[in-house]
Amino acid sequence: MHSDVGHLHGLNAGLPQMPGGIGVAQHEIVGAEFLRALGGSQRVCELVAAHVQAKRYLCATRPSYYATLSDASKATLKCQGGVMTQKEVSQAVCLFHSLM
């Protein structure tokens, strides 16, 4: 999946891991930059960069979404800031609208 290419590239490049070795820290940025360097479209790179915030947002606004996450995704969510607060949800709406 494009969204997690940062984990694969980051592991290969020896980049810092999240606590417990559950994935590459800031893999969304690593992945977006990696795809951009390969000539990936701006749109795909923006979506890859935003996918962690999207997961946090969906968990905050659709509580049933959390249950659909894999155990690994639930573990990384904790390291990525957890479920968004209401203030973060409001800010994220602006980010997501800019990507549309």
C-alpha positions as CSV (number, residue, x, y, z in Angstrom):
1,M,0.0,0.0,0.0
2,H,1.4,3.4,-0.9
3,S,0.5,4.8,2.5
4,D,2.9,2.5,4.4
5,V,5.8,2.7,1.9
6,G,7.6,4.8,4.5
7,H,7.8,1.8,6.9
8,L,9.5,-0.3,4.2
9,H,11.8,2.4,2.9
10,G,12.6,3.6,6.5
11,L,13.5,0.1,7.6
12,N,15.7,-0.4,4.6
13,A,17.4,3.0,5.2
14,G,17.8,2.4,8.9
15,L,15.7,5.3,10.0
16,P,14.5,5.7,13.7
17,Q,11.8,3.4,14.9
18,M,8.8,4.1,17.1
19,P,9.0,2.8,20.6
20,G,8.9,-1.0,20.7
21,G,10.1,-1.2,17.1
22,I,6.5,-1.2,15.8
23,G,7.3,0.9,12.7
24,V,9.3,3.8,11.4
25,A,8.8,7.1,13.2
26,Q,7.0,9.6,11.0
27,H,6.6,7.0,8.2
28,E,4.0,9.1,6.5
29,I,6.5,11.9,5.9
30,V,9.2,9.4,5.0
31,G,6.9,7.7,2.5
32,A,5.7,10.9,0.9
33,E,9.3,12.1,0.4
34,F,10.4,8.7,-1.0
35,L,7.5,8.6,-3.5
36,R,8.2,12.3,-4.4
37,A,11.8,11.4,-5.1
38,L,10.6,8.6,-7.4
39,G,8.5,11.0,-9.4
40,G,5.2,10.2,-7.6
41,S,2.3,12.6,-8.3
42,Q,1.9,15.5,-5.9
43,R,-1.6,14.3,-5.1
44,V,-0.5,10.8,-4.0
45,C,2.4,12.2,-2.0
46,E,0.0,14.6,-0.2
47,L,-2.4,11.7,0.6
48,V,0.4,9.5,1.9
49,A,1.6,12.4,4.1
50,A,-1.9,12.9,5.5
51,H,-2.9,9.3,6.1
52,V,-1.9,9.1,9.8
53,Q,-4.0,12.2,10.5
54,A,-6.8,10.6,8.6
55,K,-6.6,7.5,10.8
56,R,-6.6,9.7,14.0
57,Y,-9.5,11.7,12.6
58,L,-11.6,8.6,11.7
59,C,-11.1,7.1,15.1
60,A,-12.3,10.3,16.7
61,T,-15.3,10.9,14.5
62,R,-16.3,7.3,13.9
63,P,-15.7,5.2,17.1
64,S,-16.5,2.0,15.2
65,Y,-13.6,2.6,12.9
66,Y,-11.1,1.9,15.6
67,A,-12.4,-1.7,15.8
68,T,-11.5,-2.2,12.1
69,L,-7.8,-1.4,12.7
70,S,-5.2,-4.2,12.9
71,D,-3.4,-4.7,16.1
72,A,-0.3,-3.1,14.5
73,S,-2.3,-0.1,13.4
74,K,-3.8,0.3,16.9
75,A,-0.2,0.2,18.4
76,T,1.1,2.8,16.0
77,L,-1.9,5.0,16.6
78,K,-0.7,5.4,20.3
79,C,2.7,6.6,19.0
80,Q,1.1,8.9,16.5
81,G,-0.8,11.0,19.0
82,G,-3.7,8.7,19.6
83,V,-7.3,9.6,18.7
84,M,-7.7,13.3,17.9
85,T,-9.1,15.7,20.3
86,Q,-12.1,17.9,19.3
87,K,-9.7,20.8,18.6
88,E,-7.5,18.6,16.4
89,V,-10.6,17.4,14.6
90,S,-11.5,21.0,13.7
91,Q,-8.0,21.7,12.5
92,A,-8.0,18.4,10.5
93,V,-11.1,19.3,8.6
94,C,-9.3,22.3,7.2
95,L,-6.3,20.1,6.1
96,F,-8.6,17.5,4.5
97,H,-10.5,20.2,2.6
98,S,-7.3,21.5,1.2
99,L,-6.5,18.0,-0.2
100,M,-9.8,17.8,-2.0
